[in-house]
Amino acid sequence: MPEMQSYMGVNEGNSGIIGKLLYYSTANILIPKDRFIELGKAFNLPKVKPARESAASAYRYATTALKDRVVNKDAGGTHIYRIYCRDNKQDTSSVICRELVKETLDSTTNNYKKLANIAFKRETEEIFYDNTEYDPEIDAAQYCEQALTLFDRFKSCYNSDHVDSVVQLLLEKMQAVKINIHGNLYFIPNPHLPLLNIFEDYIEALSKCNLNAGNVSSNSMFVANDEKQREKMTAEFYMNYKRDIETYEERIQHFIDNGCSSAAVINRWLKKIEALKAKKTTYEQVLKRRLDDLDKDFSLLQMQSQELSLRAVKNQMEMPLAA
């Protein structure tokens, strides 16, 4: 498999394009954790698994996935029910609780009936159900048992949220610009097309391990190197760049207001700002124009970063004294 270290080289013969449009979908993926980590290592990715995962999250995913639509016909007509879980007010410091509900669809108003509680013990990380109610049309215990099965599955697998945390880092490495329409559509500038090839191979490998029936795929198409396309991508770049600057300003101001002195946090955000600056340089080269409309906004961000940087230096100087 190709390795990420080789992605920065630009293929010869790409002078007629400025990059590619990439679309990908991982909306319904469910992949065993060990296989997902194995694929990440095989592709030599900088991140091979999500930073955060918990049994409590698996419980929430399982109870959210538990849903059904039931249609019963009798002498009185056709009756349609929706079965799903919803939050209730019984959460405590030791137990998270959701309730299994039967919703009867009606032309005037829908009726709701609680069928059971499905809960999660934080200390033992176990899921259980109780307070099941008898219902002539719905077997509540059957759905509760299904929740237990789903919980075991989500504990041992990663879903689209987990996969996307890894995929997003790859998109950052490619300095991708999200196209402002619905869906995962991105512009990948010319210098990062070799990494895009790795990205598409990675998505294809994930699709072969997907335990769900949904579509996991990616596709890309070349963008011509002409003035019309450069103008369009310039507009997309500015919308994304402005949004990134505003997000970074808010986060850094939050750190400043709350007296953040963690060197690890500060250095991570300083690197993100440097990456944002490098992204602008890349796009100036690809789009053949200066992109200085947001220089004032970026200058404010740099001023905030300097204050954060001083905090990091001060913190490092105080560490030997504390020791």
C-alpha positions as CSV (number, residue, x, y, z in Angstrom):
1,M,0.0,0.0,0.0
2,P,1.2,3.6,-0.7
3,E,2.5,5.5,2.3
4,M,1.6,9.0,3.3
5,Q,5.2,10.3,3.3
6,S,5.2,10.3,-0.5
7,Y,2.1,12.3,-1.0
8,M,3.7,15.8,-1.4
9,G,5.2,15.2,-4.8
10,V,3.2,16.7,-7.7
11,N,2.5,14.3,-10.7
12,E,3.9,15.5,-14.0
13,G,1.4,16.4,-16.6
14,N,-1.0,18.1,-14.1
15,S,-0.4,21.6,-15.5
16,G,-3.9,21.6,-17.1
17,I,-5.7,21.1,-13.8
18,I,-5.8,23.0,-10.5
19,G,-7.0,20.0,-8.4
20,K,-9.9,17.6,-8.0
21,L,-13.4,17.7,-6.6
22,L,-13.8,14.9,-4.0
23,Y,-17.0,13.3,-2.8
24,Y,-17.1,10.6,-0.1
25,S,-19.7,8.9,2.0
26,T,-19.3,7.0,5.2
27,A,-22.8,7.7,6.5
28,N,-23.7,4.1,7.4
29,I,-20.4,2.5,8.2
30,L,-19.9,0.0,11.0
31,I,-16.5,-1.6,11.1
32,P,-14.8,-3.8,13.7
33,K,-12.3,-1.7,15.8
34,D,-9.4,-4.0,15.3
35,R,-9.8,-4.1,11.6
36,F,-10.2,-0.3,11.4
37,I,-7.0,0.2,13.4
38,E,-5.2,-2.4,11.2
39,L,-6.2,-0.5,8.0
40,G,-5.0,2.8,9.4
41,K,-1.6,1.3,10.2
42,A,-1.4,-0.4,6.8
43,F,-2.0,3.0,5.1
44,N,0.5,4.6,7.6
45,L,-2.1,7.2,8.6
46,P,-1.2,9.9,11.2
47,K,-4.3,8.9,13.1
48,V,-5.6,5.3,13.2
49,K,-8.5,5.6,15.7
50,P,-10.7,8.2,17.3
51,A,-9.3,10.1,20.3
52,R,-12.5,9.5,22.3
53,E,-14.6,6.4,22.7
54,S,-16.7,5.0,25.6
55,A,-19.2,2.3,26.5
56,A,-21.6,5.1,27.4
57,S,-21.4,6.3,23.8
58,A,-22.0,2.7,22.6
59,Y,-25.2,2.7,24.7
60,R,-26.4,5.9,23.1
61,Y,-25.6,4.7,19.6
62,A,-27.4,1.4,20.3
63,T,-30.6,2.9,21.7
64,T,-30.6,5.5,18.9
65,A,-30.3,2.7,16.3
66,L,-33.2,0.8,17.9
67,K,-36.2,1.8,15.8
68,D,-38.9,0.1,13.9
69,R,-42.2,0.8,12.0
70,V,-45.0,-1.6,12.6
71,V,-48.2,-1.9,10.5
72,N,-51.2,-3.9,11.9
73,K,-54.5,-4.4,10.1
74,D,-57.6,-5.6,11.8
75,A,-61.4,-5.0,11.6
76,G,-61.0,-1.5,12.8
77,G,-58.6,-0.6,10.0
78,T,-54.9,-0.1,9.6
79,H,-52.7,0.9,12.6
80,I,-49.2,2.3,12.2
81,Y,-46.8,2.4,15.1
82,R,-43.3,3.7,15.5
83,I,-40.9,2.1,18.0
84,Y,-37.9,4.0,19.3
85,C,-36.0,5.2,22.3
86,R,-36.1,8.7,23.8
87,D,-34.5,10.4,26.7
88,N,-36.3,10.7,30.0
89,K,-35.5,12.4,33.3
90,Q,-34.3,9.4,35.3
91,D,-30.6,9.9,34.7
92,T,-28.4,9.9,37.8
93,S,-24.7,10.1,38.5
94,S,-24.5,6.3,38.2
95,V,-27.1,5.4,35.6
96,I,-28.1,6.7,32.2
97,C,-31.7,5.9,31.3
98,R,-33.7,6.1,28.1
99,E,-37.2,4.8,27.5
100,L,-38.6,2.5,24.8
101,V,-41.7,4.2,23.3
102,K,-44.6,3.1,21.1
103,E,-45.9,6.0,19.1
104,T,-49.3,5.4,17.4
105,L,-49.7,7.6,14.3
106,D,-53.1,9.3,14.0
107,S,-54.6,11.8,11.6
108,T,-55.3,14.3,14.4
109,T,-52.7,13.6,17.2
110,N,-50.2,10.9,17.9
111,N,-50.4,8.8,21.1
112,Y,-47.3,7.7,23.0
113,K,-46.9,4.7,25.3
114,K,-43.8,3.9,27.4
115,L,-42.9,0.2,26.9
116,A,-39.8,-0.1,29.0
117,N,-36.7,1.5,30.5
118,I,-33.3,0.7,28.9
119,A,-30.5,1.9,31.1
120,F,-26.7,1.9,31.4
121,K,-24.6,1.5,34.6
122,R,-21.6,3.8,34.4
123,E,-19.5,1.9,37.0
124,T,-19.9,-1.6,35.5
125,E,-20.5,-0.3,31.9
126,E,-23.4,-2.7,31.6
127,I,-26.8,-2.2,29.9
128,F,-30.1,-3.6,31.3
129,Y,-33.8,-3.1,31.0
130,D,-36.7,-3.0,33.4
131,N,-40.3,-1.8,33.9
132,T,-41.5,-3.5,30.7
133,E,-45.2,-2.9,29.9
134,Y,-47.5,-5.4,28.3
135,D,-48.7,-4.4,24.9
136,P,-51.0,-6.6,22.7
137,E,-49.3,-5.5,19.4
138,I,-45.7,-4.9,20.5
139,D,-43.3,-7.3,22.3
140,A,-41.3,-4.9,24.4
141,A,-38.9,-7.5,25.7
142,Q,-37.9,-8.4,22.1
143,Y,-36.9,-4.8,21.4
144,C,-35.0,-4.6,24.7
145,E,-33.0,-7.7,23.8
146,Q,-32.3,-6.2,20.4
147,A,-30.9,-3.1,22.3
148,L,-28.5,-5.4,24.2
149,T,-27.3,-7.0,21.0
150,L,-26.8,-3.6,19.4
151,F,-24.9,-2.4,22.4
152,D,-22.4,-5.3,22.1
153,R,-22.0,-4.5,18.4
154,F,-21.3,-0.8,18.9
155,K,-18.8,-1.6,21.7
156,S,-16.7,-3.7,19.3
157,C,-17.1,-1.5,16.2
158,Y,-16.6,2.1,15.1
159,N,-19.4,4.0,13.3
160,S,-19.5,7.0,11.0
161,D,-18.7,9.5,13.8
162,H,-15.5,7.6,14.7
163,V,-14.4,7.1,11.1
164,D,-15.1,10.7,10.3
165,S,-12.7,11.9,13.0
166,V,-9.9,10.1,11.2
167,V,-11.0,11.1,7.7
168,Q,-11.2,14.8,8.7
169,L,-7.5,14.8,9.7
170,L,-6.7,13.4,6.2
171,L,-8.7,16.3,4.6
172,E,-6.7,18.8,6.7
173,K,-3.5,17.2,5.5
174,M,-4.7,17.8,1.9
175,Q,-5.7,21.4,2.7
176,A,-9.1,20.6,1.5
177,V,-11.8,23.3,1.0
178,K,-15.3,22.2,1.6
179,I,-17.7,23.2,-1.2
180,N,-20.6,25.1,0.3
181,I,-23.4,22.7,-0.8
182,H,-25.0,19.8,1.1
183,G,-22.8,16.7,1.4
184,N,-19.2,15.8,1.7
185,L,-17.9,17.6,-1.3
186,Y,-14.3,19.0,-1.2
187,F,-11.8,20.7,-3.4
188,I,-8.4,19.2,-3.2
189,P,-5.6,21.4,-4.6
190,N,-3.2,20.0,-7.2
191,P,-0.1,19.5,-4.8
192,H,-2.1,17.0,-2.7
193,L,-3.5,14.7,-5.4
194,P,-1.1,11.8,-4.6
195,L,-2.5,11.8,-1.0
196,L,-6.0,11.9,-2.5
197,N,-5.2,8.6,-4.2
198,I,-4.3,7.1,-0.8
199,F,-7.5,8.6,0.6
200,E,-9.7,6.9,-2.0
201,D,-7.9,3.6,-1.6
202,Y,-8.5,3.9,2.2
203,I,-12.2,4.5,1.8
204,E,-12.4,1.6,-0.6
205,A,-10.7,-0.6,2.0
206,L,-13.1,0.6,4.7
207,S,-16.1,-0.3,2.4
208,K,-15.0,-3.9,2.2
209,C,-15.1,-4.2,6.0
210,N,-18.4,-2.4,6.5
211,L,-20.9,-4.5,8.5
212,N,-23.8,-2.4,7.5
213,A,-25.6,-2.4,4.2
214,G,-25.1,1.4,3.5
215,N,-23.0,3.0,0.9
216,V,-19.3,3.7,1.8
217,S,-17.6,5.2,-1.2
218,S,-15.6,8.1,-2.7
219,N,-15.2,9.6,-6.1
220,S,-13.3,12.5,-7.6
221,M,-13.1,14.5,-10.8
222,F,-10.5,16.9,-12.2
223,V,-11.0,20.7,-12.1
224,A,-9.7,22.5,-15.2
225,N,-7.1,25.1,-14.8
226,D,-9.0,28.1,-16.4
227,E,-10.0,31.5,-15.1
228,K,-13.6,30.5,-14.6
229,Q,-12.8,27.6,-12.3
230,R,-10.1,29.5,-10.5
231,E,-12.7,32.2,-9.7
232,K,-15.1,29.7,-8.3
233,M,-12.5,28.0,-6.2
234,T,-11.4,31.4,-4.9
235,A,-14.9,32.1,-3.7
236,E,-15.1,28.7,-2.0
237,F,-11.6,29.3,-0.4
238,Y,-12.6,32.6,1.1
239,M,-15.9,31.2,2.6
240,N,-14.0,28.4,4.2
241,Y,-11.0,30.5,5.3
242,K,-13.2,33.1,7.0
243,R,-15.1,30.4,8.8
244,D,-11.9,28.8,10.0
245,I,-10.5,32.1,11.2
246,E,-13.7,32.9,13.1
247,T,-13.7,29.5,14.7
248,Y,-10.0,29.7,15.7
249,E,-10.5,33.3,17.2
250,E,-13.4,32.0,19.3
251,R,-11.4,29.1,20.6
252,I,-8.3,31.0,21.4
253,Q,-10.2,33.8,23.1
254,H,-11.9,31.2,25.2
255,F,-8.4,29.9,26.2
256,I,-7.3,33.5,27.0
257,D,-10.4,34.3,29.0
258,N,-10.1,31.1,31.1
259,G,-6.4,31.5,31.7
260,C,-5.3,28.4,29.8
261,S,-1.6,27.7,30.4
262,S,-1.4,24.1,29.1
263,A,1.7,24.0,26.8
264,A,0.2,21.0,24.9
265,V,-3.1,22.8,24.2
266,I,-1.4,26.1,23.3
267,N,1.2,24.5,21.0
268,R,-1.5,22.4,19.3
269,W,-3.5,25.6,18.4
270,L,-0.4,27.5,17.4
271,K,0.3,24.7,14.9
272,K,-3.2,24.9,13.6
273,I,-2.8,28.6,12.9
274,E,0.5,28.0,11.1
275,A,-1.2,25.3,9.0
276,L,-4.0,27.8,8.1
277,K,-1.3,30.3,6.9
278,A,0.4,27.5,4.9
279,K,-3.0,26.6,3.4
280,K,-3.3,30.2,2.1
281,T,0.1,30.0,0.5
282,T,-0.7,26.8,-1.3
283,Y,-4.0,28.2,-2.7
284,E,-2.3,31.4,-3.9
285,Q,0.1,29.2,-5.9
286,V,-2.7,26.9,-7.3
287,L,-5.2,29.7,-8.0
288,K,-2.5,32.1,-9.4
289,R,-3.5,35.1,-7.4
290,R,-3.0,36.8,-4.0
291,L,-5.6,36.0,-1.5
292,D,-5.3,39.0,0.8
293,D,-9.0,39.9,1.4
294,L,-8.9,38.4,4.9
295,D,-5.4,39.6,5.9
296,K,-6.8,41.9,8.6
297,D,-8.9,39.0,10.1
298,F,-5.8,36.8,10.1
299,S,-3.7,39.5,11.7
300,L,-6.1,39.6,14.7
301,L,-5.8,35.8,14.9
302,Q,-2.0,36.1,14.9
303,M,-2.2,38.7,17.7
304,Q,-4.2,36.3,19.8
305,S,-1.7,33.5,19.0
306,Q,1.2,35.6,20.2
307,E,-0.5,36.0,23.5
308,L,-1.0,32.3,23.7
309,S,2.6,31.8,22.7
310,L,3.8,34.0,25.6
311,R,1.7,31.9,27.9
312,A,3.4,28.7,26.6
313,V,6.9,30.2,27.1
314,K,6.0,31.4,30.6
315,N,4.7,28.0,31.5
316,Q,7.9,26.3,30.3
317,M,10.1,28.7,32.2
318,E,8.2,28.1,35.4
319,M,8.3,24.3,35.2
320,P,12.0,23.9,36.2
321,L,11.4,26.3,39.1
322,A,8.4,24.2,40.3
323,A,10.5,21.0,40.0
